Amino acid sequence: MTSNPQKTRTGVDRIRHAAGYSVQGLHSAYRHENAFYQETWLALVLVPLAFWVGRNWVEVGLLAGSVVMVMVAELLNSAVEATVDRISLDHHPLSKRAKDYGSAAVFLALSVCGGLWIAALWQRFG
């Protein structure tokens, strides 16, 4: 049985390769996923704004973290969609269900993020 050569890496070499794959994934998502592209630009505005809107480190962490959570959900949704499309482009109930679950995860992340931001802005300026 042949093992995956990627699994034999250890230490700094493993970390370096893993970081490289992560950067490639972020770059690919930015270039090929319109939603991730838009969320990246929104994050570039909202994360620094979180330091101004938040009154303490917990509020800043929640505001910035909720934005990052949306991006994580979008990346996972894109991974599910790419995997399903790689397997088959045929319409299948399980493929639809998998894609709908991914979309629902992004929706929930956006809802939490929006709710936190509305509450923080209301508390700060309302």
N, C-alpha and C positions, 0 to 999 in steps of 0.2 A: 504494500500500500504506500503510495507516494503522498507525502504531506505537503501542505502549502508552504512554499519557501518564505512567505511573509510571516508565518507563525514561528519561524526559527530565530527571528531577530530578537535581540534583548538589549536592555540598557539604553544608552543614548542613541544608538543606531535605530532602535525601534521607535523611540520618541521622535527622532528627526524625520523618519519616513512617515509616521502617523501625522505629524504636523504638516508635512508636505501634501499628503492626501487630503487633509482638511482644507488647506488653502486652495487646492485644486477644486474641491467640491464647492467652496464658497464662490470662487471665480466662475465656475460653470453655471451655478444657480443664478448668479448676477447677470450673466450673459444670455441665458436661455429661458429663464423663468420670469415672465413679466411681473407677476405678483411679488416675487422676491426682490426684483429690481426696485419696484415702488416702495416696498417695505424698508429697503436699505436706505433710500433717500429720506424716508420718514424718520428712520432711526437716527440718521445724522442730524436731524433737527430736534427730535424729542429727547434723546439721551442727554445732550448738553442742557436742554431746557429743564430736565428733571432736577438738575442741581440748583436751578433758580426757583422752581415751583416747590420742591420739597423743602420742608422746614427742618428736617433732621435726617440722619443717615438712613433710618428705616423708610421714610417716605421716598427719599431719593432712590433707594434700592428697589422699592416696590414699583415705582414709576419706570425706572430704567429696565428693571428685570421683566416687567410686563411687555415692554417693547421687544426685548430679546426673545421672550417666550413666543411671541407671534412669529418671529423669524425661524425659531427652532421648529415650530409646528409646520410652517410652510416648507421647510427643508424635508421634514419627514413625509409630508403630503406629496411633495414632488418625487421623493424616493419611491413611495408606494405606486404613484402613477407611472413612473418609468419602469418599474418592475412589472406591473400588470401589462403595460404596452409591450414590453420585451417578450413576455410569454405569448401574448396573442392580442391582435387588434380586433378579434371577433367580439361581438357583444355577448356577454355572459352574466348571469345574475350575480355570481360571486365577484367578478371583476367590478361590476357596478357597486356592489356593497363595499368592497375595499376602497374604491375611490370616494364613495360617499362618506365613509368613516374618516378618511383623511381630510376631506373638506369640512366635515363637522368639527374636527379637532382645530382647524384653523379658525373656524367661526367662533368656537368657544374661547380660544386664545384672544381673538380680536375683541370679543365681548368683555372679557376680564380687563384687558388693556384699556378699552374705551371707558369702562365703568370706573376704573381707578383714576384715570386722567380727569374725567368729569368731576368725580368726588374731590380730587386734590385741587382742581381749579376752582370749584365751588367754595371749598374751605378757605382757599387763599384770597379769592377776590369777591366771593358772594356775600 
